[in-house]
């Protein structure tokens, strides 16, 4: 996979989690778990971008 494909995939997974947060019938534990997962995706996206832009494209 290349950088753009990875970022698109990560952003899509994060978007799905954000949509799940909008449901009002989540338990507190579910809500917190989803929030933690979103934070994890944000971190993974940040690391992916740092790796891509600081090291360049590896072919």
ABEGO torsion letter per residue (X at the ends): XBAAAAAAAAAAAAAAAAAAAABAABBAAAAAAAAAAAAAAAAAAAAAAAAAAAAEBBX
